[in-house]
Amino acid sequence: MALLITDECINCDVCEPQCPNDAISMGEDYYVIDPLRCTECVGHHDEPQCQVVCPVECIELHPQWQENQQALMAKYHRLTEQK
């Protein structure tokens, strides 16, 4: 699954630099996560680093982007091969 930043985001800027896949960027009103780049930190860390640092806990599972661990790992490998 990819993660989603809700409209409760306060634009504090702490999540963006924590993303190893560069999946987080500033959207029109608040930060957004690109589901094509989000691996929930699979392959990098044991837990999503954006969720760990978020002071308002506004990062949740994306309800329309469900992937299992195998799919997230495949996405991780695809993204790391591009670098």
DAJOUR-V596328 format. One record per residue. N is the residue number from 1. PHI is phi in whole degrees, 0 to 359 (NA if undefined). OMEGA is omega in radians with two decimals (999 if undefined). NEAR is the number of other ideal C-beta (glycine too) atoms within 8 Angstrom. Layout:
N/PHI/OMEGA/NEAR  N/PHI/OMEGA/NEAR
This chain:
1/NA/3.01/9  2/267/3.10/12  3/258/-3.09/14  4/223/3.05/12  5/264/-3.10/13  6/277/-3.13/8  7/288/3.03/6  8/280/3.14/6  9/303/-3.14/11  10/255/3.12/8  11/55/-3.09/7  12/279/3.07/8  13/74/-3.10/6  14/276/-3.08/9  15/282/-3.03/15  16/305/-3.11/10  17/289/-3.13/6  18/279/-3.06/11  19/282/-3.13/13  20/287/-3.11/8  21/255/-3.09/10  22/53/-3.11/7  23/271/-3.08/13  24/257/3.10/13  25/213/3.12/9  26/285/3.07/7  27/267/-3.12/7  28/296/-3.10/2  29/244/-3.12/4  30/202/-3.09/10  31/296/3.13/12  32/229/3.10/9  33/242/3.09/16  34/281/-3.10/9  35/295/3.10/10  36/284/-3.14/6  37/249/-3.09/11  38/280/3.06/14  39/245/-3.03/14  40/55/-3.14/9  41/69/3.04/11  42/302/-3.10/10  43/94/-3.12/9  44/245/-3.03/9  45/220/3.13/7  46/281/3.12/3  47/212/-3.14/7  48/299/-3.07/10  49/292/3.11/13  50/296/3.10/14  51/292/-3.13/10  52/298/-3.05/8  53/268/-3.07/9  54/294/-3.09/11  55/285/-3.11/7  56/248/3.10/8  57/52/-3.11/6  58/256/-3.13/11  59/249/-3.07/13  60/227/3.10/7  61/294/3.12/8  62/286/-3.04/13  63/294/-3.11/5  64/253/-3.08/4  65/228/-3.06/10  66/259/3.13/7  67/224/3.08/8  68/273/-3.11/6  69/302/-3.14/6  70/296/3.12/6  71/293/3.11/8  72/295/3.11/14  73/293/3.09/11  74/297/3.10/8  75/295/3.08/13  76/304/-3.13/13  77/296/3.11/9  78/297/-3.13/8  79/291/-3.12/11  80/285/3.06/8  81/288/-3.13/6  82/285/-3.07/5  83/281/999/4
